[in-house]
Amino acid sequence: MSDYQISHHRPDSTDADRRIEGLKGPVCAYLGIDDIIRRIDGRQDRFWTTANGQSVWIETATATSGRRYLKTTADSYYPNNLLALPVC
């Protein structure tokens, strides 16, 4: 299992729920959200970012609609820490 820092996000502006399209890091190439969800759920890789000066893990969650999304351990329902990252 490898750990990857995430520093940028790509929003999916066509989604009403603002689901992130993908993430990118300083040493991690751009990865789509579905690939990241598979890697985290399969315990293949772990991803982290910095929020409010702290390192936080990125985890998967399921919305009430059943749709999978990413959030940080420091967030509540909405993935605000990831959306606050610079856009790539």
Steps between C-alpha positions, in 0.01 A plus 500: 500500500631844408413842638450792260466869573221683317544869423249578221149404395304507177132582549230345285311819425216311329393334826241674713649330809851630421659156494875527445617359167851417618802588711871563443805527724861615481626147428167343406369532146139606448259222601126487440268479799379147420860374486582664834185356662597149377857541632385620843219245538728221380767607751741531208608861573436779748468869415541806721495877475554802721200686644526787747869424552440134585554182301170320447418169335268484202228240540200375307138555597157431357240773454135432582448464124741203503766686303859455624717805564823605670539704817766559760491367852463859621185568295140431580263408214627751245854459360599863563870434563544338161299768320720763666814362331626684191344389171728303265 
